[in-house]
Amino acid sequence: MELIFAFVAGLLLGAGLMWLARGAIANAFSTLSAEALQRNNQAFLDLAKGALEKQQATAQGELEKRQQAIGELVTPIRASLEKFELQVQGVEKARIDAYATLFEQVRALGDGQG
């Protein structure tokens, strides 16, 4: 009987130790997996940040090239528009002078008839 009692006590003690060990193992696994996840997340963020910085630098370089190309296209157009504006100003001045002269001539005709 003592042997059965010792066997049952051993089983109970073994089951209790197994339950405690299972909790400790689960806790250790949980801690280790959380640490691994944190490291992986940080590594991913570092890689993503590096890729984003590289992409931004490339995009900035392309933007500067495009701005320069547009500037080179617009410069001749700007020069032509400035010449055109000067010509329009000259024509407008000539028109004003011509109308003023015409007005004076019409007034002189009116004064001469009246």
C-alpha positions as CSV (number, residue, x, y, z in Angstrom):
1,M,0.0,0.0,0.0
2,E,2.8,2.3,0.8
3,L,4.2,1.6,-2.6
4,I,0.9,2.6,-4.3
5,F,0.8,5.7,-2.1
6,A,4.3,6.6,-3.1
7,F,3.6,6.0,-6.7
8,V,0.5,8.2,-6.7
9,A,2.4,10.9,-4.8
10,G,5.1,10.7,-7.4
11,L,2.6,11.0,-10.2
12,L,1.0,14.0,-8.5
13,L,4.4,15.6,-7.8
14,G,5.5,14.9,-11.4
15,A,2.3,16.4,-12.8
16,G,2.7,19.5,-10.6
17,L,6.3,20.0,-11.6
18,M,5.3,19.4,-15.3
19,W,2.5,22.1,-14.9
20,L,5.0,24.5,-13.3
21,A,7.6,23.8,-16.0
22,R,5.0,24.2,-18.7
23,G,4.1,27.7,-17.4
24,A,7.8,28.6,-17.2
25,I,8.4,27.3,-20.7
26,A,5.4,29.2,-22.1
27,N,6.5,32.3,-20.3
28,A,10.0,32.0,-21.6
29,F,8.7,31.3,-25.1
30,S,6.4,34.3,-24.9
31,T,9.3,36.5,-23.8
32,L,11.6,35.2,-26.5
33,S,9.0,35.5,-29.3
34,A,8.2,39.1,-28.2
35,E,11.9,40.0,-28.3
36,A,12.3,38.4,-31.7
37,L,9.3,40.2,-33.0
38,Q,10.6,43.5,-31.7
39,R,14.0,42.9,-33.4
40,N,12.3,42.0,-36.6
41,N,10.1,45.0,-36.5
42,Q,13.0,47.3,-35.9
43,A,15.0,45.7,-38.7
44,F,12.1,46.1,-41.0
45,L,11.7,49.8,-40.1
46,D,15.4,50.4,-40.6
47,L,15.3,48.8,-44.0
48,A,12.1,50.7,-45.0
49,K,13.6,54.0,-43.8
50,G,16.8,53.3,-45.8
51,A,14.7,52.4,-48.9
52,L,12.5,55.5,-48.5
53,E,15.5,57.8,-48.1
54,K,17.1,56.4,-51.2
55,Q,13.9,56.8,-53.1
56,Q,13.5,60.4,-51.9
57,A,17.1,61.2,-53.0
58,T,16.4,59.7,-56.4
59,A,13.1,61.6,-56.8
60,Q,14.8,64.8,-55.8
61,G,17.5,64.4,-58.4
62,E,14.9,63.6,-61.0
63,L,12.9,66.6,-60.0
64,E,15.9,68.9,-60.3
65,K,16.6,67.5,-63.8
66,R,13.1,68.1,-64.9
67,Q,13.0,71.6,-63.5
68,Q,16.2,72.4,-65.4
69,A,14.8,70.9,-68.6
70,I,11.6,72.9,-68.3
71,G,13.6,76.1,-67.6
72,E,15.6,75.4,-70.8
73,L,12.4,75.0,-72.7
74,V,10.8,78.1,-71.2
75,T,13.7,80.5,-71.6
76,P,13.3,81.0,-75.4
77,I,9.6,81.4,-75.1
78,R,10.1,84.0,-72.4
79,A,12.5,85.9,-74.6
80,S,10.0,85.8,-77.5
81,L,7.2,87.0,-75.3
82,E,9.3,89.9,-74.0
83,K,10.1,91.0,-77.6
84,F,6.4,90.6,-78.5
85,E,5.4,92.7,-75.5
86,L,7.8,95.5,-76.6
87,Q,6.4,95.4,-80.1
88,V,2.8,95.5,-78.8
89,Q,3.8,98.5,-76.6
90,G,5.3,100.2,-79.7
91,V,2.2,99.5,-81.8
92,E,-0.1,100.7,-79.0
93,K,1.9,104.0,-78.7
94,A,1.7,104.5,-82.5
95,R,-2.0,103.8,-82.4
96,I,-2.6,106.4,-79.6
97,D,-0.5,108.9,-81.4
98,A,-2.4,108.3,-84.7
99,Y,-5.8,108.6,-83.0
100,A,-4.6,111.8,-81.3
101,T,-3.5,113.2,-84.6
102,L,-6.8,112.1,-86.2
103,F,-8.8,113.6,-83.4
104,E,-6.9,116.9,-83.9
105,Q,-7.6,116.8,-87.7
106,V,-11.3,116.1,-87.2
107,R,-11.5,118.9,-84.6
108,A,-9.7,121.3,-87.0
109,L,-12.1,120.3,-89.8
110,G,-15.0,121.0,-87.4
111,D,-13.6,124.3,-86.4
112,G,-13.0,125.2,-90.0
113,Q,-16.6,124.5,-91.0
114,G,-18.2,126.0,-88.0
